[in-house]
Amino acid sequence: MKLLRIDSSARRNSVSRHLTARFAEAWQQEHPEGEVIERDLATTTLPHITDEWVQAVHSNPATLNADQKQVLEISDALVAELVEADTIVIGAPMYNFAIPAPLKAWIDQVVRVGKTVLFAATGPQGILTGKKVFVITSRGGAFRPGTPTERFDYQEPYLRHILGFIGLTDVTFIHAENQKPGAQAELAKAEAISQIEHLAGGAAHSAA
Ligand SMILES: Cc1cc2nc3c(=O)[nH]c(=O)nc-3n(C[C@H](O)[C@H](O)[C@H](O)COP(=O)(O)O)c2cc1C
């Protein structure tokens, strides 16, 4: 049983990191034998997609030369982490109404034809089925349905779509909103923690 914990905040003392750590702790309590794999995107330098990368992913894997294999090395490693995980928790701060660039760079490396998505006659078919995903966001403002700014949430709709595109359709969002200094932030964090403790236990039971 494996949990993949992904963090993408630039800040070391970050709300989303604190919350993914709480999730991992709760999950580990439920799974004393389980393994937590940590992938910190603030300290993993991911290259942008290049012409060489695109050519390599569209080549027959059996004919890749040494340079092409090297171009795909980090992508292969990140895809392997996803394939091996039963549960995935992603810490996603809101940056400029969307996701941090390192998280987008990670997505670019793991959306791979033949590895995480197939293009069938009926359209794209995600390969990474049967996994549970939890996305923990932290945001300065509030963007939930019913708020005046809900239409500016380019985080949850995008992440839901792209994760579903590679087969990760069982996705639960936990939002820690109003993370400006003050009482509201503390309250929102406490609410997120109580959801996390409940869900990390639930995830453990349904994946067992
Ligand atoms: C570069 C940057 C851009 C941000 N953009 C937004 C934004 O568009 N909307 C918002 O509500 N908060 C925004 N914030 C506030 C963060 O979402 C908030 O501080 C959150 O807690 C950051 O997550 P972290 O604590 O895990 O780093 C931004 C913060 C930074 C550093």
The ligand as a Gaussian input file, in Angstrom:
#p B3LYP/6-31G(d) Opt

LIG

0 1
 C        2.731000      33.978000      -6.217000
 C        1.436000      33.944000      -5.443000
 C        0.243000      34.108000      -6.118000
 C       -0.961000      34.051000      -5.416000
 N       -2.132000      34.177000      -6.102000
 C       -3.313000      34.068000      -5.437000
 C       -4.559000      34.151000      -6.132000
 O       -4.624000      34.304000      -7.340000
 N       -5.694000      34.021000      -5.414000
 C       -5.691000      33.818000      -4.070000
 O       -6.755000      33.673000      -3.471000
 N       -4.524000      33.723000      -3.381000
 C       -3.350000      33.845000      -4.038000
 N       -2.166000      33.751000      -3.350000
 C       -2.214000      33.446000      -1.908000
 C       -1.974000      31.960000      -1.675000
 O       -2.866000      31.157000      -2.403000
 C       -2.079000      31.622000      -0.196000
 O       -1.128000      32.385000       0.517000
 C       -1.845000      30.144000       0.071000
 O       -1.925000      29.897000       1.441000
 C       -0.491000      29.696000      -0.467000
 O       -0.302000      28.326000      -0.196000
 P        0.910000      27.830000       0.718000
 O        0.674000      28.439000       2.074000
 O        0.791000      26.363000       0.696000
 O        2.166000      28.347000       0.084000
 C       -0.959000      33.834000      -4.016000
 C        0.268000      33.682000      -3.355000
 C        1.453000      33.737000      -4.045000
 C        2.748000      33.536000      -3.303000

